[in-house]
Structure formats: structure tokens, C-alpha cells
Amino acid sequence: PLQQLQPKTVPKRFGTSQRKPREPQVPKSLIKEIFRHFAKMPITRDVFKVVEKCSERYFKQLSDDLEAYTRHAGRKTVEKADLEVLMRRQGLVTDKMPLNVLIERYLPLEYRKLLIPIAVSGNKVIPCK
């Protein structure tokens, strides 16, 4: 009365993962460093988790808005003008506070050189348009 057991067939995996691809994220250490810079006080882990979630939602909304502005203009590349329009709508850029002032105030020199045209010797303007 012993019956032979038949082996079960298991579908083979072909090297593809069943997980959903993860979206790129801003590093936690960068979020923590930025928040500590502006808060200037220690924070608990619970607070940091909330700050992390809020910053993730903020950057997701920011990228969606930039994508919408770019598509509306009929382009496939985000330009400085798109970011300026977004910052104007957020109230960060005004007539009294232009984008160049924000760039000079908050970005390091190497980024400022890339974003703000500078006249150098030989009457050349960097960055070239």
C-alpha cells in the first residue's frame, strides 16, 4: 500500500525579481543633515521618520510639477525657466527676491558658476548658452 510520491513541478525563475522597482530616493543622511542645519537642535527618531516622509512627498510633488511644466511647453527636458516658474508659484521667487539671489545665497560656488553667467577674460561668458 505504499504509493510512489510524484515530484511536484516548480516553475523556474528566469533571473527576474518579483519585487517592484524602487524609485530613487534622497539619502537619509542628507535629509538629516539639512534638517539639523535649519532646526539647530537634536531630533528624535520618530520625528526624523516624519521629516523623511514629508521630504519624500515634497520632492515627488516637485518632480511631478516640473514634469507637467516641461510637457506643457512641448519639451522633454526640464530647463531653468521651468524651475523658476515652479519657485514663483511656491512664493520662493518674487520681484524682490529673484532666482539669482537665491542661487548666490544657498548654493556652493561650483553650482553658482554653472547656473549664473559670468564674464571672464577675453570677453567670454561662462556658461555658454
Summary of the structure (lengths in Angstrom):
residues: 129
radius of gyration: 24.8
end to end distance: 86.1
largest distance: 98.6
contacts: 217
relative contact order: 0.05
helix: 51%
strand: 5%
